[in-house]
Amino acid sequence: MASATIDWSQIHAALWRHHRQELRAVRHLDPIGLEQLIGVERQKQALVQNTERFLNGQPANNALLWGARGTGKSSLIKALLNHYAPHGLRLIEVDKDDLLFLPEIVDDIRELSQRFIVFCDDLSFEHGERGYKALKSILEGSIEMPPENVLVYATSNRRHLMPESMQDNLASGLVEGELHYADAVEERISLSDRFGLWLSFYPASQDDYLAMVDSYFPAYRGDRAALHHAALQFAQGKGGARSGRTAKQFFNAWAEATATS
């Protein structure tokens, strides 16, 4: 396992590469900062507090960030790394399809002095997939306790990480006044319940979206109202998706045109 060759005193993040069966050090991180994230103050505060407890050796929870696409879930985790890397925080990103390697990855880091976030982006499972079993063992352990220096932060568009259908609920029912879920529903909830911190993300309001746009154009001296109008039209062209992702895409499309405005 090549994770042992990474100098974690100098490297802040790594990616698991399936075909090489090794971790690759990341040397060019996304520079996003916590102050750049707008409209997610509640979620930011909760995850910052959880991360600080983790860094201080206090009890902390694995976190599931779920909700609408493009609303800052992944950006928040990247910003946490940038902010807390000087305090010993490290991040390992593992794709959903590679979760079966997670126990081996964690074995290599559990005795290190740094504190690791295992980051699973856009996590979800289809019916019949079994990769989540390795994830369960890291979240709560098996006969071995979960590592004290590792937490899992995952993002997903699904609150329960698996698709939900009406068929799953047909076997649910009331027993002596208490709701008992069908086996398929119980299995789904048993996975998401292993994340002690759930943070929900929703599409931005128009005001928050425009504030995100303004954050990309701090020195713009042109007609700010016209800029906002163009940003709203851009979002409308993407199906009305007002989000940090859309604001950045608008900036990418308009930055050159507005540079001299």
Secondary structure, 3 states (H helix, E strand, C coil): CHHHHCCCCCCCEEEEECCCCEEEEECCCCCCCHHHCCCCHHHHHHHHHHHHHHHCCCCCCCEEEEECCCCCHHHHHHHHHHHHHHHCEEEEECCHHHHHHHHHHHHCCCCCCCEEEEEECCCCCCCCCCCHHHHHHHHHCCCCCCCCCEEEEEEECCCCCCCCCHHHHCCCEEECCEEECCHHHHHHHHHHCCCCEEEEECCCCHHHHHHHHHHHCCCCCCCHHHHHHHHHHHHHHCCCCCCHHHHHHHHHHHHHHHCCC
